[in-house]
Amino acid sequence: MRVFLDANILFSAAKSAGAVRQLLDTLLLANHECWADTYVAEEARRNLAAKSPDGLVSLDALLSRIRIAEAQPRRPASRELLSLPEKDRPVLAAAVWLKCDALMTGDRGHFGHLFGQGVEGVAIHSPRSLAETIL
């Protein structure tokens, strides 16, 4: 399975060796493709630098283990993209553009209304629902 990781997933996995990092380790060991793009990687880096700078080393280690694509130019917005705040639209658009099977995000506030739904072939999941689906 090809899984796009939102910035909050990268942040959580880099900040501590908790459940999100364990889930990513499990996905990678099972040969699932974990993807991000430079947009979410830089957002995770910015947030870690501001809130938990000790996690920056872990973020670099994590980014070296996943596939990173260049952020893509804006594309025509679907109804689902328009239902998201402007800053979150590139996340879902990247998952679609990269032909990911899933987008994993912990952002219930902005993506929660899409959890469990498919958007242009991308299933939107929380870490828990992705773990339940895959494992």
PEURGI-V788143 format. One record per residue. RES is the residue in three letters. SS is DSSP state (H for helix, E for strand, C for the rest). OMEGA is omega as a letter, one per 20 degrees, with the letter a starting at -180 (none if undefined). BURIAL is 1 if it has 9 or more other C-alpha atoms within 8 Angstrom, else 0. Layout:
RES/SS/OMEGA/BURIAL
RES/SS/OMEGA/BURIAL
This chain:
MET/C/r/0
ARG/E/a/1
VAL/E/r/1
PHE/E/a/1
LEU/E/r/1
ASP/C/a/1
ALA/H/a/1
ASN/H/r/1
ILE/H/r/1
LEU/H/r/1
PHE/H/a/1
SER/H/a/1
ALA/H/a/1
ALA/H/a/1
LYS/H/a/1
SER/C/r/0
ALA/C/a/1
GLY/C/a/0
ALA/H/a/0
VAL/H/r/1
ARG/H/r/1
GLN/H/r/1
LEU/H/r/1
LEU/H/r/1
ASP/H/a/0
THR/H/r/0
LEU/H/a/1
LEU/H/r/1
LEU/H/r/0
ALA/C/r/0
ASN/C/r/0
HIS/C/r/1
GLU/E/r/1
CYS/E/a/1
TRP/E/r/1
ALA/E/r/1
ASP/E/a/1
THR/H/r/1
TYR/H/a/1
VAL/H/r/1
ALA/H/r/1
GLU/H/r/0
GLU/H/r/1
ALA/H/r/1
ARG/H/r/1
ARG/H/a/0
ASN/H/r/1
LEU/H/r/1
ALA/H/a/1
ALA/H/a/0
LYS/H/a/0
SER/C/a/1
PRO/H/r/0
ASP/H/a/0
GLY/H/a/1
LEU/H/r/1
VAL/H/r/0
SER/H/r/1
LEU/H/r/1
ASP/H/r/0
ALA/H/r/0
LEU/H/a/1
LEU/H/r/1
SER/C/a/0
ARG/C/a/0
ILE/C/r/1
ARG/E/a/1
ILE/E/r/1
ALA/E/r/0
GLU/C/r/0
ALA/C/a/0
GLN/C/r/0
PRO/C/r/0
ARG/C/r/0
ARG/C/r/0
PRO/C/a/0
ALA/C/r/0
SER/C/r/0
ARG/H/a/0
GLU/H/r/0
LEU/H/a/1
LEU/H/r/1
SER/C/a/0
LEU/C/r/1
PRO/C/a/0
GLU/H/a/0
LYS/H/a/0
ASP/H/a/1
ARG/H/r/1
PRO/H/a/1
VAL/H/r/1
LEU/H/r/1
ALA/H/r/1
ALA/H/r/1
ALA/H/r/1
VAL/H/a/1
TRP/H/a/0
LEU/C/r/0
LYS/C/r/1
CYS/C/r/1
ASP/C/a/1
ALA/E/r/1
LEU/E/r/1
MET/E/r/1
THR/C/r/1
GLY/C/a/1
ASP/C/r/1
ARG/H/a/1
GLY/H/a/0
HIS/H/a/1
PHE/H/a/1
GLY/H/r/0
HIS/H/r/0
LEU/H/a/0
PHE/C/r/1
GLY/C/r/0
GLN/C/r/0
GLY/E/r/1
VAL/E/a/1
GLU/C/r/0
GLY/C/a/1
VAL/E/r/1
ALA/E/a/1
ILE/E/a/1
HIS/E/r/1
SER/C/r/1
PRO/H/a/1
ARG/H/a/0
SER/H/r/0
LEU/H/r/1
ALA/H/r/1
GLU/H/a/0
THR/H/a/0
ILE/H/a/0
LEU/C/none/0
